[in-house]
Amino acid sequence: MSSEELQAIELLRRVRYGRLATSMRALPFLSVARHVVIDGRVVLRMHSGFGYHNACDGTVVAYGADNFGTAAPGDGGDLWAVQFTGTAEIVRPGSGQRELFGEGPARVNGERFDPAYLRIEPHFVSVHTLDFDASATDRQHSVI
């Protein structure tokens, strides 16, 4: 694995959720998913009730995650985003691997949560960081 891939995986482990992007019937869509890294591959858990996992199976997808909502000045405060682009495949993880995801939501849009799992074989990995001046204390924008 390249140093950028290792950095992306390390950053991905710091957050639990990200966004899966692909197309369905020629229209783009995004879906939230829970992720874990198993053997250098990103494995996603998402709600099967929407059928998104079927649309992704065997196709090229992008999965991205970031710390935009959680970065704080006390932890360095730098923002980062990672993206994994590759072929997705429906998988059925073993019970030990499923436990890595933790408990799922009880309901999704009023339906009982029914998990589906996708594994992404990354072909392209990117890491983007936004470094801030450590002396800057107020990163909020002002309304005038």
C-alpha positions in Angstrom: 0.0 0.0 0.0 1.2 3.5 -0.8 1.7 6.1 2.0 -1.4 8.0 0.8 -3.5 4.8 1.1 -2.2 4.1 4.6 -2.9 7.7 5.6 -6.4 7.5 4.2 -7.2 4.3 6.1 -5.8 5.7 9.3 -8.0 8.9 8.9 -11.1 6.8 7.9 -10.8 4.9 11.2 -11.3 8.1 13.1 -14.9 8.5 12.0 -17.8 6.0 11.7 -19.9 7.2 8.8 -19.3 8.5 5.3 -21.1 8.9 2.0 -21.4 6.4 -0.9 -21.7 8.0 -4.3 -22.7 6.3 -7.6 -25.5 6.4 -10.1 -28.8 4.6 -10.2 -30.8 4.5 -13.5 -28.3 7.1 -14.9 -28.9 9.5 -12.0 -26.3 10.3 -9.4 -27.0 9.7 -5.7 -25.4 9.8 -2.3 -26.2 7.5 0.6 -24.9 7.5 4.1 -23.1 4.3 5.2 -21.2 3.0 8.2 -17.7 1.7 7.4 -14.9 -0.4 8.7 -11.6 -1.4 7.2 -11.0 -5.1 6.8 -7.8 -6.4 5.2 -7.1 -3.0 3.5 -10.6 -2.8 2.0 -13.5 -0.5 2.9 -16.5 -2.5 4.0 -19.8 -0.6 4.2 -23.1 -1.3 6.0 -26.2 0.4 4.7 -29.9 -0.1 4.7 -31.0 -2.7 2.2 -34.5 -1.3 2.0 -33.6 1.3 -0.6 -31.9 -1.2 -3.0 -28.8 1.0 -3.3 -26.5 -2.0 -2.6 -27.9 -3.8 -5.6 -27.3 -0.7 -7.8 -23.6 -0.6 -6.6 -22.8 -4.3 -6.9 -20.2 -4.8 -9.6 -19.9 -1.1 -10.4 -17.4 1.7 -9.7 -18.4 3.8 -6.7 -16.8 6.5 -4.6 -16.9 6.5 -0.8 -15.9 9.5 1.1 -15.6 10.5 4.7 -14.3 13.5 6.6 -14.0 15.2 10.0 -15.8 18.4 8.9 -18.3 18.2 11.8 -16.0 17.0 14.4 -12.6 18.8 14.1 -11.9 21.0 17.1 -9.1 23.5 17.8 -7.9 21.4 20.8 -7.1 18.4 18.5 -5.1 20.3 15.9 -8.3 21.4 14.3 -7.2 20.5 10.8 -9.9 19.3 8.4 -9.4 16.3 6.2 -11.4 14.3 3.7 -10.6 10.9 2.2 -12.1 9.3 -0.9 -11.9 5.7 -2.1 -12.9 4.9 -5.6 -13.2 1.4 -6.8 -15.4 -1.6 -7.6 -18.1 -2.5 -5.1 -19.3 -6.0 -4.4 -22.0 -7.3 -2.1 -20.5 -9.3 0.7 -21.8 -11.3 3.6 -19.3 -10.7 6.5 -18.9 -13.2 9.2 -20.3 -12.5 12.6 -16.9 -11.3 13.9 -16.6 -8.8 11.1 -20.3 -7.7 11.5 -19.5 -6.9 15.2 -16.9 -4.4 14.1 -19.7 -2.2 12.9 -21.4 -1.9 16.3 -25.1 -1.6 16.7 -27.1 -0.3 13.7 -29.9 2.1 13.8 -33.3 0.8 14.8 -35.2 2.4 11.9 -34.4 4.1 8.7 -37.1 6.5 7.3 -39.6 4.6 9.4 -38.6 1.1 8.2 -36.9 -1.5 10.4 -33.1 -1.3 9.6 -32.1 -4.3 7.5 -28.4 -4.2 6.8 -26.6 -4.9 3.5 -22.9 -5.0 3.1 -20.6 -3.8 0.3 -16.8 -4.2 0.0 -14.9 -1.6 -2.1 -11.7 -2.7 -3.8 -10.0 0.7 -3.9 -8.3 1.6 -7.2 -7.8 5.3 -6.4 -7.4 6.8 -3.0 -7.1 10.5 -2.2 -6.5 12.5 0.9 -7.2 16.2 1.2 -6.3 18.3 4.2 -7.1 21.9 5.1 -4.4 23.1 7.5 -5.1 26.1 9.6 -2.8 28.6 11.3 -2.3 27.4 14.8 -2.5 30.9 16.1 -6.0 31.5 14.6 -8.5 31.0 17.4 -11.7 31.9 15.7 -12.5 29.9 12.7 -16.2 30.8 12.6 -17.3 33.1 9.8 -18.9 36.3 10.7 -22.3 37.6 9.6 -22.2 41.3 8.8 
